[in-house]
Amino acid sequence: MKINWKVRLKHKPFLVGAFALLLLIIQQIGVLFGYDTTIYNERVTELFNTVLAFLVLIGVVVDPTTSGTSDSEQALTYHKPKDDE
């Protein structure tokens, strides 16, 4: 798998998703070691986690080689993943 990390690390949605993923992982590790990670109450914590999960989703599934969150014109014409060979 080839990943152009220079492009990904300059892509804002990817960075937002990576940061949200990091927060979720820290929270889960805290729970694992017995720390109470409840923000205000259970519902607020669940809402916070849902927002973070959504940010992770859009940060991971976007095409970092284009601006915004849309796929490139070339990628929109694919019927299957492009084979690099």
Secondary structure as UniProt FT lines:
FT   HELIX           5..8
FT   TURN            9..10
FT   HELIX           12..32
FT   TURN            33..34
FT   HELIX           42..61
FT   TURN            64..65
FT   TURN            68..69
FT   HELIX           73..76
//
